[in-house]
Amino acid sequence: MDQQPPGDRAAAGSGVPTPTCYRHPDRETGISCTRCERPVCPECMVSASVGFQCPDCVRQGSGTGHHPPAARPRTLAGGSVAADPRLVTKILVGINLAVFLLVSVRPALVGDLTLLGLAWDPSPPPGSVEGVAEGQWYRLVTSMFLHQEVVHIGFNMLGLWWLGGQLEAALGRSRYLALYLLSGLAGSALTYLIAAPNQGSLGASGAVYGLFGATAVLMRRMNYDMRPVLVLLAINMVFTFTWGGIAWEAHVGGLIAGVVIAIGMVHAPRERRTAVQVGACALVLLASIGIIVARTMSLT
């Protein structure tokens, strides 16, 4: 049987070939390098003044006399192209797993790391008041990496790996890390605002839902078929509101934050890219802080 060369895979049910990335023949793409016209996937494409270029053309130089740093490969969002596009994702997975193993060995730590608004803890005697409103602000962050059940961490880490790798490659490490952390913080903030003060919550899913939202925005930006990610997101949202014991507030807060930040990341005009991206992140951060401060004032 004859094999089709990279870039000429036939679409199912038609004789029209579907382009595939010249570096990753198994990935279909609708984007081509503006210089050599070879098809490139989101992981390989480098943002140029007009359209996108492939890594080979970028390495050969633009021929415009720019200072060398100006010709360095850039991601879709303007970040630096890294040799390992999943490094931050690997670190985040490692942190989540490390915290999971730690609380598995010392279950008592769950009570110290859980997101808690305000509650009385009777042990050890004579007891004490615990929670974010009592000044334990760190709970808003520690809960973002906290899991208790194998199924819980399993689903979250699969989502982080599948979605995070592509987003890290498209956004760059620093932008991707900001997306993850701010989405998680927004999820914690909304949980703190809506949930009962004495209700403990594990907010790890907030950051993952931020990646869901960002993935949808990125796929729309790349004119990809959004049906797969929308169906997957819809299924997860059904579970969010139908299964008991799920902190839906973290899911919704993280999802909204992920969408807002991703819009600023991938739709920012090139001449004001950094300002718009920082502004989008600042908007989510300030909104989260505002919610946290308002809730704290109402509880104290």
Residue pairs with C-beta under 8 A, 6 or more apart in sequence:
4 10
4 17
6 20
6 21
6 22
6 25
7 17
7 19
7 20
7 22
7 25
7 38
7 39
8 17
8 19
8 20
9 17
9 18
9 19
9 20
9 25
9 28
10 16
10 17
10 18
11 17
11 18
18 28
19 28
19 29
19 30
19 32
19 39
20 26
20 27
20 28
20 29
20 39
21 27
21 28
21 29
21 39
21 40
21 41
21 43
21 44
22 38
22 39
22 40
22 54
23 40
23 41
23 44
23 54
23 55
24 41
24 43
24 44
27 41
27 43
29 39
29 40
29 41
29 42
30 39
30 222
30 223
30 224
31 39
31 40
31 41
31 42
31 45
31 52
31 222
32 38
32 39
32 40
33 39
33 40
33 45
33 51
33 52
33 53
33 54
33 57
34 48
34 50
34 51
34 52
34 53
35 53
35 54
35 57
36 54
36 56
36 57
38 54
40 52
40 54
42 76
42 166
42 169
42 170
42 218
42 222
43 85
43 166
43 169
43 170
44 54
44 55
45 52
45 53
45 54
45 76
46 52
46 53
46 54
46 55
46 58
46 73
46 74
46 75
46 81
47 74
47 75
47 76
47 77
47 78
47 270
49 270
52 76
55 73
55 81
58 71
58 72
58 73
59 73
61 71
62 71
72 80
72 81
73 80
73 81
74 80
74 81
74 172
75 81
75 169
75 170
75 171
75 172
76 170
76 171
76 218
76 221
76 266
77 170
77 171
77 172
77 175
77 265
77 266
77 268
77 273
77 277
78 172
78 175
78 268
78 270
78 273
78 274
78 277
79 171
79 172
79 173
79 174
79 175
79 176
80 172
80 173
81 172
82 172
82 173
84 90
85 165
85 168
85 169
86 164
86 165
86 168
86 169
87 168
87 173
88 164
88 168
88 173
88 176
88 177
88 180
89 160
89 161
89 164
89 165
89 168
89 176
92 160
92 164
92 180
93 157
93 160
93 161
95 145
96 145
96 147
96 153
96 156
96 157
96 160
96 204
97 153
97 157
99 113
99 145
99 146
99 147
100 147
100 153
102 109
103 109
103 110
103 113
103 146
103 147
103 148
110 146
110 148
111 121
111 130
111 200
113 139
113 142
113 143
113 146
114 139
114 142
114 143
114 146
114 200
114 201
114 202
115 132
115 139
115 140
115 143
115 188
115 191
115 192
115 200
115 201
115 202
115 203
116 130
116 131
116 132
116 136
116 139
116 197
116 198
116 199
116 200
116 201
117 131
117 132
117 133
117 192
117 195
117 196
117 197
117 198
117 199
117 295
117 299
118 129
118 130
118 131
118 132
118 133
118 134
118 197
118 198
118 299
118 300
119 129
119 130
119 131
119 197
119 198
119 200
120 127
120 128
120 129
120 130
120 198
121 127
121 128
121 129
121 130
130 136
131 139
131 197
131 299
132 139
132 140
132 192
132 292
132 295
132 296
133 197
133 295
133 296
133 299
133 300
137 292
139 188
140 185
140 188
140 189
140 192
140 203
140 292
141 184
141 185
141 188
143 188
143 201
143 202
143 203
143 204
144 181
144 184
144 185
144 187
144 188
144 203
144 204
144 206
144 207
145 204
146 202
146 203
146 204
147 153
147 156
147 202
147 204
148 202
152 202
152 204
153 204
156 204
156 205
156 208
159 208
159 211
159 212
160 207
160 208
160 211
163 208
163 211
163 212
163 214
163 215
164 176
164 180
164 211
166 215
166 218
167 176
167 179
167 211
167 214
167 215
167 218
168 176
170 218
170 266
171 179
171 214
171 265
171 266
175 265
175 277
178 261
178 281
179 210
179 211
179 214
179 258
179 261
179 262
179 265
180 207
180 210
180 211
181 207
182 210
182 257
182 261
182 281
182 284
182 285
182 288
183 206
183 207
183 209
183 210
183 211
183 213
183 214
183 254
183 255
183 257
183 258
183 261
183 284
184 203
184 204
184 206
184 207
184 210
184 254
185 206
185 257
185 284
185 285
185 288
186 206
186 210
186 253
186 254
186 256
186 257
186 284
186 287
186 288
187 203
187 205
187 206
187 207
187 209
187 210
187 247
187 249
187 250
187 251
187 252
187 253
187 254
187 257
188 203
188 206
188 250
188 253
188 288
189 253
189 287
189 288
189 289
189 291
189 292
189 295
190 249
190 250
190 252
190 253
190 291
191 201
191 203
191 206
191 247
191 249
191 250
191 253
192 291
192 292
192 295
193 249
193 291
193 292
193 294
193 295
194 249
195 201
195 247
195 249
197 299
201 247
201 249
201 250
202 247
203 247
203 250
205 246
205 247
205 250
205 251
205 254
206 250
206 251
206 253
206 254
207 254
208 254
209 236
209 250
209 251
209 252
209 254
209 255
209 258
210 254
210 255
210 257
210 258
210 261
211 258
212 229
212 232
212 233
212 236
212 255
212 258
213 254
213 255
213 256
213 257
213 258
213 259
213 262
214 258
214 259
214 261
214 262
214 265
215 229
216 226
216 229
216 230
216 233
216 259
216 262
217 258
217 259
217 262
217 263
217 266
218 262
218 266
219 225
219 226
219 229
220 226
221 266
221 267
236 251
237 251
239 246
240 246
240 248
240 251
240 252
241 248
257 284
257 288
260 280
260 283
260 284
261 280
261 281
261 284
263 280
264 276
264 277
264 279
264 280
264 281
264 283
265 277
265 280
268 274
268 275
268 276
268 277
268 280
269 276
